[in-house]
């Protein structure tokens, strides 16, 4: 049975979510997802008319699961919830855990942008002044230039020589570029998601002008503005690191395996952070630039979302203490 639960030490997940302890079979249709209150992995199930949530840490302690296959299973489910919204008994684990590939799809546009970026790097490397272009409009303009198209073929041939690849096998350079572009296409998708965060920051600045005479709302907007600046800086970091790490195309192609691992690590780190923004994105999509009760609700919800994620630790501890009286949601915690 231990084999069916995978090899936690080696990072390999089991085939599906299955537990040994009788507790897991005693509850009806359990669902595993992150708590909305603190993003902790929990098991949710019905108990009478109520929905009960049990944190994984509590389950492990209560049933003495340390060192057992069930502990490893809970750890794998917890890791999976960084990439999928929920899991149930019998579900397969996401690709991130099984193969390292992303379980979420990108568009053909993202794939094209990533491929164009890398080919343009090769062309600029050929000229002796390698640059990284990430703006889609600039990439399209450069790629469509007839002179650029002429140089792309030469760049692939010269790159093959630099990599020690025989002339008749120069297609292998294209294969390497394709592999890397497939990985970077997810970074391009995340770059686009990050742009939505930046749009919220821009809307926030515009909305502020409608509340200049409202001290109560301004006292909400001001800290949100600071938290948004921190959020944009922190969320931009993984993309900036990937751009820098893949800025020398020949060095990347010579050592593609560790580069792929690096890109995937940055991808997963940023994806699980941006995934949490879905409700905030949707709320701000419906914000109209005027004073309204809805906008004030969105502002308060945005503050509650940003504070635990981007507020300085000492400030957050103080804020949390002030909120201890909030009992709007109930959870069992062992």
N, C-alpha and C positions, 0 to 999 in steps of 0.2 A: 504493500500500500504506500510505503514511503516514496517509491519511485513515481507513483501517479501524482504525487504532490509536487513534483519538480525538484530542482536543485537550487535552493535559495542561495547557497554560497557561491555557485557559479553563475547566478543571475538568470538561470533558465526557468521560465514559468511552467507550471503543469499544463496539461491539455485544457482543463476547464475548472470552474469553481466547484469544488467538492470538499466536504468536511467529514471528519470521522466522529467527532464528539456528538452524542445524542442530543445535546442542546439545540444544535443547528437544525435538526429534523423535527424538533418539538414545536417550533413556531411556524405560523402559516405564511407562506409566500414572502420570505424576507427579501428586502432590497438593500443593497449597499450603495451609499452615496455620501457626499460630503455634507456636514452640517452647515446650514445657512448662517448659524451664529458664529462659528469659529473655524470653519473649513476643516474640521477634524473628520476622519473617516468614521462612519457610523453604520450600524445595522438597524434598519427601520422595519417594524412589523406591527400588525394590528393586535391589540390586546383589548377585547371587547369593542367598544366604540372609539377607543383612543388609539393614536399612533405613538408607539414607543420608540425611542432612539437610544441605542447603546453604543458608546464609544468603543473602538477596537481595544484600546488600552484597558478598559474596564472588563471587557470579555476575557482578555488574556489573563488578567489577575483573578477574576472570579472563578474561572474554570481551570486555573493552574496550567496554562497552555505553553509555558516557556519551554523551548527546545523541542516542541512537538510539530508534526506536519501541519496541524491546524494553525499554529502560530505563523509558520511560513506562508500558509495560504492567506491568512489575513494580511500579512505584509505585502503579498503580491496584489491582492485586491486593493489595498491602500495605494500602492504605486499606480495601479491601473486607473484609479479615480482621478489622477492628474490629467488623464487624456480622454476619458469617457465620462458621461454624466452619471451613469449608474451601472451596477452589475447585479445579476441574479444568479441563483444556483444553476449550474450547468453552462453558464456563459463562457465563451472562449476569451482568452486574454488579448489585449490590443497588441498590434504589431510592434510598438515601441519596446515592449518587454520580450517579445518572441524573436524578432529579427533586427530590431534597431531602426527599422523604417517607420515612417509616419503613418498613423492610422487614419489621418484626415487628408482629404483631397485638395489639390491645388488646381487652378485653371490652366488652360493652354497658354493664356497670356503670361502667367507667372513663369511657365516653363520657357517661353520664348524670350522673356526679359533676361532670365538667368543665362540662357545659351548665348544671347547677343552680348551680354556683359562680358562673358569669358572670351568670346571670339574677338571682341574689341580690345580686350587686354592683350591678346596675342598680337594683334595688329600694332598696338602701341609699343609693345615689347620689341617688335621688329624694327621700329623706328628709333629705339634706344631711349624712349621716354615713356615708360609704362604708366598708365593711369587707370583708375577704377571709375567707371561711369555707372551710376545706379539710377539716374533719372530716366524713366521710360521714354519720355519724349525725345531727349537727347540721343538715347540709344537708337531709337527708330530712325532719326534723322541721319545719324552717322552710318548706320547699317545700310540705308538705302542709297548712299552715295556710291556711284559707279566705281570711283577710284578705290573705295573701301572694299568693295566686292572683289576687285582684282587682287588686292593685297591679302585677302583672307586665305586664299589657296597657298600663296607664297609663305604666309605665316605658319600654316600647318606643316608645310614641308620643312621649313627652317627649325620649327619646334621639334620635329621628329629627329632631325640631325642632332640638336642640342641634347635630346633625351637618349641618344644612342640607338635610335630605332632605324632599321634599314629603310631605304627609300621606298621599296616596294610594300613596306608595312606601315607607311605613313598614316593609313586609315586608323591605326591604333591611337593616334593623337585625338582623332575625332571621338573615338570610343571613350577616352579618358575625359574629354571635355563634356561628353554627354552624361557620363556618370556624375561628374561634379555638378553639372547644371541641374540634374535631377534633385540633388541634395539642396542646392541653393535656391531652387524654385520655391521651396517652403519658406526660406528666409525672405524671399520677395513677397510672399503672401503675408507673412508677419509684418513686413515693412508697411504694407497696405493697411493692416489692422492697426498698427501704431499710428498711422496717419489719422485714424478715427479718434484716437486719444487726443491728438493735437488739435483736431477740429473742435472737440469739446472745450479745450483750453481757449480757442479763439471765440467760441460762442459765449463762454463764461465772461470774457473781457467785454464783449458787446452787451451782454445782459446786465452787467454791472452798471452801465450808464443809465439804465431805467430805474435803478434803485438808489441813486445818489442821495435822495432825501429820506430814505428809509433806513434808519440806523440798525434796526433789528435784522433786516435781511443783509445789510452790508457786513454785519458782524459774522454772518455765515459765509458770504462770498469771499471775504478777505482770506480766511484760513484755507478755503477750498483752492483759491488761486495759488497759494504757496504749496499746498499738497500736490496740485496738478503739475507745477513746475518740477517738483521732486519726482513725481511719477514718470513724466516724460524723460527726464534725465536717466532714471534707473532703467526704464524699459528700452531706451535707445542703446544702452550699453552692450547687450548681447549682439545686436546688429552691427554696431561699430566695431566690435571685436572680430566678428566674422569678416567684415570688409577689410580690416587691417590684416587678418591672418591669411586671407586669400588674395592679398594685393600683389604678390609676386607669383605670376602664373606658372612659370617654369618650376619654381621651388615646390609649388603645390602639386603639380603633376608628377614630380619625381617621388613624392611621398604622399600619395593620394589616400592611402588607408588611414593614417592618423589624422589627416585633414578632414576626412569624412566623419570620423568619430568626434572631432572637435565641433564641426558644424552641427551634428546631431545633438550634441550636448547643449549647445547654445539654443538650438531650435526647441528642444523639449523644455528647457528652462523658461524661455519666453512664451511659448505656446500655453503652458499651464497657467502662467500669470495673466496673459491676455484673455484667455478663455473665461476668466471670472468677470470680465467687463461686459459680457453680452447684455445683461439687463440695463446697465448704465448706458451702453450704446443706444439701445432701443428707446430708453427714456429721453435721451438728448435729441434723438431723431425727431421727436414730437414737440420739442421746445420751440415756441414761437417768440420772437424778439419783442416782448412787451411785458408789462406787469400782469401776473395771473396767479391764481391759487395753485394751478398745476405746476408752474415753474418753481414756486416756493417749495412744493413737495419734492420736486426733482433735486433742487439744491440741497435739501436736508438729507435725502437719500444718498446723494453723491458724497456728502461729507461723511455719513456713516460708513460708506464703502471705502473711502480713501483713508480715513483716520487710522484704522488698525493696520493698514498695509504700508503707509508712507509717513506716518507721524513718528517723530523721534520717540524712542522707547520710553524715556522718563515722562514725556508729555502724555503718551498713550496710557501708561499705568495710572496717571492722575485722572485722565478722562474716564477710564474704565471704572475707577472707584466711584466716580460721580454717577455712573449709570447702573450701579448695583441694584437699584430699586426696580429695574425693568424686568418684569416677569411675563412678558407677552408670549413666551414660548416655553414649553416644558420638555425636559429631557431627563431620563434616568441616567445617572453617572455613578459608577462604582469606584 
